[in-house]
Amino acid sequence: MSRVYDRVALIGLGLIAGSMSLAIRRAGLAAEVTGYARSAETRATAREIGLCDRICDTAAEAAADADLVVLCVPIGAMGPVAEEIAPHLKPGATVSDVGSVKKAVVEAVAPHLPQGVHFIPAHPLAGTEHSGPRAGFAELFDNRFCLLVPDADTDTDALERLRALWRGMGATVEDMDAEHHDLVLAVTSHAPHLIAYTMVGVADDLRRVTDSEVIRYSAAGFRDFTRIAASDPTMWRDVFLNNKEATLEILGRFTEELFALQRAIRTGDGDLLFDYFTRTRAIRRGIIEAGQDTDAPDFGRVKR
């Protein structure tokens, strides 16, 4: 791959930012990657492992003279961070993000950005339950989707450069509008995470089943729930608070479906259960056929 940007700044140095830095370096997509994290401990770790070319002590320092600034912080922090870096952004720079909610991010970030700076929200559909600067790995985005959320006024050249960066990091890039993105993600990610948190919470509350039994006899379904439920609490708190309408809509539909299945079990309606499970099995086949099922990353099963 050829170089896309001279300097990329990553604000926030967790799993996604760390993986971006390593993927950018792998493909030679930028001459320099700067990084900043609010925590001094995180910055020290990032320096120790050489996560970026330069770790800065302020967000403003990291963003200065960058061609691309990517906000890799929890959704609730994006507005304040955008306000902090705005005076230091160079004309013609692009600001993007990696948040899994888009409408709220646009509303929080866009008002702070000066004229002549391009804002193109993004969401890489990739991750593990691990967090922090040591969690990143260059292959995280390989064969994953990255959704970009341009608007009618988005600069074409800036959009093409951001597309080229994500493709260079291994992702398949598609465009989507903010509201539709939030509804799609409520179905595919946000509601499933909430259900996983709930199921693990139920197991914790059900005192007739001991903790040791839950751990020792976990079947595959519950193991998958625990992996999802191990995700970063700050990030997911902000996701639900900022994608409230779409998540509540999907949870309402989920509740209706759950009641129908409860009724079928209670009344012994095996035909309904069989037909339902046959339809849902087809969704799983579609995910596999689309190449979106993979053994890697290993989701913590193998220690790095």
Buried (B, 14 or more C-beta within 10 A) or exposed (E): EEEBBEBBBBBBBBBBBBBBBBBBBBBEBBEBBBBBBBEEEBBEBBBEEEBBBBBBEEBBBBBBBBBBBBBBBBBBBBBEBBBBBBEBBBEEBBBBBBBBBBBBBBEBBBEBBEEEBBBBBBBBBBBBBBBBBBBBBBBBBBBBBBBBBBEEEBBEEBBEBBBBBBBBBBBBBEEBEBEBBBBBBBBEBBBBBBBBBEBBEEBEEEEEEEEEEBEEEBEEEBEBBBBBBBBBEEBBEBBBEBBBEBBEBBBEEBEEEEEEBEEBEEEEBEEBEEEBEEEEEEEEEEEEEEEEEEEEBEBEEEEE
